[in-house]
Amino acid sequence: MTLAAKLQLASIPECDRAFKEGDGEVVIANCEDSIWLRSMIDWITPDLREVWDLKTSGMSASPYATGKMMASAGWHLQAAMHERILDAIDPEGAGRRRYFYVAQETNSHTR
């Protein structure tokens, strides 16, 4: 799976640098009004401006199926939490971050 993902990402403009420069499994946290917010980022670049999120599924990761999967799994809520915490940590990056989702099937659907 790792090799397949690397080969496919290398062939897509702007994705050839995915998961290369930066850090993985980064925990971010911020305290707001005595309430701690915490999240884990799959991959983030050193400037805190690109967030890469790897999602694996036994379901289809086709472009037609991914939108529904994103909505039903709450990917947008996770991204909002990342953005909220990162904006507190790096206020100059607010509105300048880019989020990349990499959806990968865990099963081969060959027949």
N, C-alpha and C positions, 0 to 999 in steps of 0.2 A: 504494500500500500504506500509506503514511504517513497519508494522509487517511482511509482506511477504518479504520485502527486508532484514530486520534484520535476519530472519530465514534462508533465502537462503545464505546471506553473511557469517553467522556463520558456515555454512557447507562447505565452500570453504577454503582450506589452504591459509594462508596469508591474507584472507579477513575477518577473524573473529575479527580483531581489527579495521575494517573500521568505521569511524565516531565516534570513542570512545575517543581517546586521541588527543587533539588538539583544533583547533578553526574552526568555520564555518563562511561562508560568509565574508572572510577576503579580504579587499581591499589592493592591493599592488600598488605601484607607484614608478617611477624613472624618473628623468629629464635627457634627453640626448640631448646635443647641443641645449638647450633652448626649447626642445619639451618634454612635459610631456607624459609619457606612463602610463596607468592605466588599471588594470584588477581586477576582483573579483574571488576569489578562493572559491569553495564550501566548501572544508575542507582541512586543512593542519596540519601536526604534529608539535609539538613544536620545533623540530630541523630543520624545513623547508625542510625536505628530502623526505616526501611523500605527494603527492597531490592527493586528491580524488575528482572526478568530477561526479556528479549525473546527468544523462540525462533521462528525461521522454519523452515518445512519445505515440501517439495513434497508431503508426505503430508497426509492429513486432520487438521485440528486440532479436530475435533468433540470434545465432552466424553467420548464413548465411546472415542475413539482416543487421547486425550491421556495418559491414565493409563499405558497400555502404552508410549507414546513416552517418557514421563518415566522409567520404570523402565529401559527398554532403553538410553537415552542417558545414564543416570547423573546426571540432574539433582539427585538427592538427595545425591550425593557432592560435587557442586559447591557446593550449599547448605551442606553440613557444613563444607567448607573455608572458605567465606565466614564462617560463624558462628564457627568456631574462631579465625580471624584477627581478626575484629571484636571478639570477647570479650576478646582480649588488648589490643586498641587501646582499647576502651571497655568496661571491666569492669562498669560500672554499667548498661549496656544488656543484659547477659547475660540471656537468657530473656525479653526484652522486645521483641525485633525481630520484624518481620513480613515475610514473603517473599511476593511477588506474581509469578506467572508469566504472561506474555502470550504465547500461542501463536498464530501467524499463518501461514496458508497462503500460499505464494508463487505458486500456480497457481490459476486459476479452474477450478472443476469443473462448469461449466455444460455442459449437453448440448443 
